[in-house]
Amino acid sequence: MENQLWTYLIAITLLTMTPGVDTLLIIRNTTRGGLRDGAVSSVGICTGLFVHATVSAVGISVILLQSALAFSALKLAGAGYLVWLGLISLRSALGNSDAPDLTRQNFVLRRFSARRSLTEGFLSNVLNPKTIVFYMAFLPQFIDPSRSALQQSLFLAGLHFAIAMIWQCLLASVVDQASGWLSHRRVRRTMDGLTGSVMMALGIRLAMER
């Protein structure tokens, strides 16, 4: 059991560190509102893991995986959400072309909303069908059938929560250290444009995947 736990920790750490939608959202939101924005977004993202763990444990994932219509609907919802986030970033990049550069303090305080950050993080994770598929295929390998599947799944999700929070907050801290550079209008607009374009591309790719 101990060997299995170490295997899980190594695998989940490597998965967490692999760049993807979560990484992009942390960079985007930290650029937008500073370390607090990135950290709160990480809480939202990681909270979604408990939803996936619960869904996997009670078998709803089986229904989603066996129903092409249900899975397609979830996939399109997730893809649409990514495209929507991308459009918001692109709108920010294209708008306010005459806005002045911001001081570091104003840059951090001007655009932070805890509720918005939590919601964006949570929805980006919960609406990601790849996370559901991963949890459905991965977690059962570490579940003892003689014990409560739900309790074990939530425990494993808790470990994933801790690892992901540490990694994503470190990432947000690195991005925040560059906030003086990012506070310049041209740099800010460029970052918004790049993250928005990548998010839209990921959403379109997700929608087109079979």
N, C-alpha and C positions, 0 to 999 in steps of 0.2 A: 504493500500500500504506500509505503514511504517512497519507493522508487517511482511509482506511478505519479505521486504528487510532484516530485522533482521534474519528471518528464512534462507534466502539465505546466508547471511554472516556466520552464524553459521555452516550451512551445508558445505559450500565451504571451511571454515577454517578446519573443521574436515577432509574433503577429502584431503586437501593439506598436512596435518600433517600425514596422513596415509602413512606408508612406501610403496614405489613402485619403478617403473623404474626411475622416476625423482629423488627421494631421492638417489638411487644407483648411478646415473650419477653424481650428485653433489659431493658425497663422492669420487667417482673415480677421477673426474677431479680436485678437490681440493687437493687430495693426489698427483696427477700428477704435478700440477703447482701452488699450493698455492691459497690464497683467491681470487685473481683476476680471476684465471681460474674458480673457483666455481661460482663467482658472474656473470661473463660473460656467463657462461653456463646457469645460471638461467635466464638471459635476453633472451637467445635463447629459452629456454623452455617456458617461459611465453609469448613470442611473438607468439608462436604457438597457444596460446589460442584464439587470435583474428581470426586466420584462422578457427578454429573450430566454433567460434561464427558466423562468416560470412557464413560458409557452412551450419550451422544449420538454420540460418535465411532465406536463399534463397531457402532452401528445397533440396539442393543437398544430404544432409544426407538421406533423404527419398529414393532417388534413390539408394544410396549405401546399405541401409538397406533392400530394396526390391529386389535388384539384388544380388543373391548368388555369381555370378562370380565376380562382382566388389568388393564386400566386401571381398571375399576370396583373391583376388589379393592384396588389401590393407593390409589385415592381414598378408599375406606372406611377403610383403615388410617390414612391421614393424618388423616381427619376424627375417627376414634376417638381418636387420640393427642391432638388438640387438645381434645376434650371431656374427656379424662382429666386433662390439665394444668389445664383450667378447674375441674374438680371438686376438685382438690388446693387450688387457690387459694380456692375457695369454702369448703372445709372449714376452711382456715386462718382465713378471715374470720369464720366462725360459731363457731369453737372458741376456747377460752382467753379468754372474755369478761372474766374477772377478772384476767387477766395484767397485771402492772405495766408502766409505760413502761420502755423500755430506754435505757441510755446509748448514745452513738454507737458506742463501741468494742464493747460487747457486742452491739449490733444487727448490726454487721458480722461479728463473729467467730462468732456463735451459729449461723448458719444456712448457712454456706458449705461446700460440698463440691465439689471440682474434678471428680471423676468424675461426679457428678450433673449438674453444669452442662454439661460436655462432652457427655454423653449426651443431655440434653434439647435442646441446640442442634443436635447432629448429626441426631437423629431428626426434629426439627421441620422441618429442611431437606430431608433425604433422602425423607421421606414426603409431601412436598408435590408433588402431581402437576402443579401449575401451573408449578413450576420446571422440571420435565422437559419440558413442552410449550414453555416459553420457550426453553430451551437448544436444543431440537430445531429450533425455527423460526428462532432468532436467530443461533446460532453459525455455521451453514453459510454465511451471508452474508459471513463474514470468513475463510473457509477457502480456501486455495490448493489446488485438487485435484491439483496436481503434487507436493505435499509431504505429509508424514505428517499425516493428519487428527488422530490422537491427540495428537501433540506440539503441534500448533497449538491444539487444544482445551484442553489442559492449560495452555498458556501464557496463553490468554485467561482461563481460570478463575483463574490466578494473579494476573492484573491485577484481576479481580473480587474476589478474596480480599483484596488489599491495600486496595482502595477501601472494601470493606464493613467491614473491620476498623477502618479509620480512623474511618469514620462511626459505627459502632456503639459503639466505645470512647468517642468524643466524647459520644454520647448517654448512655452509662453514666456518664460523668464528671459530666454535668449532673444526672442523677438522684441520683448519689452526693452531690453538693454539698447536696442537699436532705435528706440522711439524718437530720440533726438533727430536722427537721420530721417525717420519715417514721417516726422512732423512737417517736413517740407512738402508744399502743395504738389509739386511735380512727381515726387517720389510716391506720395500717398495715392495720387491718381493712377500712377503706373501699377502699383501693387493691387489696387482695386480692380484695374482692368485685367491684370494677369489672373488673379484668383477668380474673378467673375467668369472669364473665358474658360478656365480649366473646369470650374464647377459646371458650367453649361455643357461642356464637352463630355464630362463624366455622366451627367444626367441623360444626355442624348444617347451615349453609348449604352448605358444601363437599359434605357427604353428599347433599344434595338436588339439587345441580346436575347437569344432564344434559350 
